[in-house]
Amino acid sequence: MRFDVSSTALLSRLQSISKVIASKNSLPILDSFLFNLEGNKLTMTASDSETRLVTSVDVMNAQGSGVFAVSAKILLEPLKELPEQPLTFDINDDNLEIFIHFQNGKYNFIGQKGDTYPQQKPLGQNVVSILVDAQTLLNGISRSIFATADDELRPVMNGIYFDIHPDNLTFVASDGHKLVRLRNLSVKSSEKASFILPKKPANLLKAVLAKESEMVTIKFDDNNAYINCTNFEMVCRLIEGRFPNYNSVIPQNNPHKVIIDRLSFLNALKRVSVFSNPASSLVKLQLKENQMKVSAQDIDFSTAAEELIACQFTGVELSIGFKATYLIEILNNINSTEVVVELADPSRAGLIIPAENEENEDLLMLLMPMMLND
C-alpha cells in the first residue's frame, strides 16, 4: 500500500479522535489507531472498547488497499512537530513495515495487523433515530455536563439524559445537589424515546461538534448509540437503567422571585466565597426590599465578607444558604443578562432561570440549599 497525505490534515483528524484512547487499555491494540485505505479515502478509528470515534481524510496517489494499525504515540508526537507538507506512506503488505517519507527525512516502524482490532457491533432491535443541529447538540451538552455526577452506586446519574418528545428534545443532568433541564423546541421526533449518554463520550462530542455546522444523526437502541456528523462518526455504549423522574423534584409554587443582574451576582459570589469555610463553601443570601446581601464567614479563621447587590424583590425578608461553588457553576452556564431566582423557603430547592430564554430554548437550573446555623 502507498499513498500521499497532507501532514496537517492527518494530524488534526488524528488529534481529534485520539482523546478517546484510554491511558490503560485492556487490549494492547487499543493503544493504536486503525487505518483503512480504500481508493483515495483513508478512514481512521480510535477506541477504548466502550466508545469509538471514526473519521477520514482524502489521500492522493493511492496504490492498493487494506487495513493496518499504528501506535498512537509513534504517530502523534513527531507529526505535531512537522510543518505543513505532503507525507508519503509506504506500507509493506507482507510484514507491515511502514515508511513515512517527508521533505527532509523519513520515519520507519512496524505496524500491526488491523484484523485483531475490535469490530463494532451493529445496532439491534428498537432503533430510534433523530436529527439534531450540531450547534443545538453542542449547546445542550455544554450547558448540562457540569451537573452530571460521579456516583458509582447510581451510574444513571453519571451522564446526560436525552429525553425525546415529538415536539422537543430535553437535556437533563443532575448529581442530587444541582439539576439542569434544557428543553430545545426546534428538535422534532416521530416518537417518544430516551437514552443516557455517558460523560466521556459527551466530552468527546463537545470537542468534535465545535467544528461542525451541519445536522447530526443520532441512532440508538437499548445499548449503543451511533452519532454521525459530517466529518466524524461516534459509536458509544449507553448507560443502562432508568433516569429518575426529574420533573417531580422541580418545585412548582415559588412565591419569592428575585430578578438580578447575572454578572453582578456572579462576581459578588466569587469575591465573597473566598471568605467562606473551605469545607462547606457556604454563602448566605439575605433578601430584603430590592436588595440582596451575599455573605460568608469562616469561624475557624475569623474571616468574613458581605456585599450588597441591587435586585428586584418585594415580599417577606428571607435568608437561604447555598454552596457557592455550585451557584457559580450554574451562573456561568446561563447566558442571559439577568436571572430570575425563585424560592419557596430556606429548606426547599431554589430555581435559577434566565430572565430571557434564547430562541427555541427553555432552560431551568435547580440547586438544593444548605442549612444555615443561625
Disulfide bonds with the S-S distance in Angstrom:
none
